[in-house]
Amino acid sequence: IDLYKKLGVSELKPNPYSFGVAIDAWAKADDKISSANHAEGLLMRMEELFLPVATNNRRDMLSNVPYNIVIDAWSRRSGCAERAEKILRRLIDKHEETNNPYLKPGLC
């Protein structure tokens, strides 16, 4: 994001897909809680940037995929099932708030 803002090159503009790749990398980095926490932090930042955007461009719309990645990351950490459920509830809430069909839980 900083590089995009500094250079203003449209090809460097982050999108939900690029965030998803980073989220996936952190979610799978290791079995530490800090990695899952970082993946969740990126998910929250992605929501801040892209949830309010009204667009018909599929590439700029949020989907349930990064939420599922973070849910999976928390589910694989011992004692963190409640964090996984919290993200699922967040996904359901965001789907209901936005009516974005790609945020519907259970669809990929």
N, C-alpha and C positions, 0 to 999 in steps of 0.2 A: 504494500500500500504506500509506504513511504517513498519507494523508488518511483512508483507511478506519479505520485504527487510532485516529486522533485523534477522528473523529466517530462511529464505530461505526454508520454507516448501511449497512444490508445491500446497498443498491443500488450502493454504491461498492466492494464486495468484489471484488478482482480474480479473474479466472478464466482458464483456458487461452485462451479466445477473445480476451480483452482483451490478454493477453500476446502472442498471435499477431499482433494488429494492430500493436502496438509493434515487434515483431521485424521484421515486413514493412516498416514505415516506415524503420527503421534499415538494413535490408538494401538498400533501394532509394534511400537518401538521396544517395549519391554513389558514386564508385568508390574511395574511400579505404579502406585497410585498417582504419582505426580504426572506421569504420561497421560493417563486417562483424564486427569484434571486439566491438563493443557489442551487436550482434544476438545473437552467440553468448553473451555474458554474460547477456543476458535469458533465453535458452534455458536456461542452467544454473540461473538463479534460479527459473525456472518449474518445472524438475525438482525442485528442493529443496522447493518449496511443494506441488506437486500429484502427484508420483510416489508418495509414500507414502500418499496418500489412497485408501482403499478406498471406492468408490462405484459405484452403478448408474446414476447420473445422467450421461448422455452429455456434457452441458455441462461437467462438472467433470473429465472424463477427458482425459488427454493424447492427442494424435494425432501422426501423422507429418508433418502439414502444416508446423508451425514448423521442424522439423528439415530438411525439404525446402527451406524458404526460406533457412535458414542455409547449407545445402549449396550452393544456387544462388549465394548472396552470395559465398562463398569461391571458387566456380568461376569467377566473373567477375573476380576480382582476379588480376593477373598473378603467377605463381609461387606460388599458394596452393592448388594442387590437393590437396596432402597434408592441408591443413586441412579441405577438403571431405570427403575420405575418412575423416578422423578422426571427423567428425560422423556419417557413414554408419555407421561401426563402432559408435559410441555408440548410435545408433538401434537397430541390430541387438541390441546387448547389452541395452538397456532392454526391448525386445520380449521377449527370451528370459527376462529376470528377472521380468517382470510378467505375461506372457501376455495383455497388453492387445491385443486384436485391432486397435485403431486405431493402434497403434504399429508394425504390420507394414510393413516397407519396401515401397515400390512401390504402396501403396494410398492413395487420397486420400479 
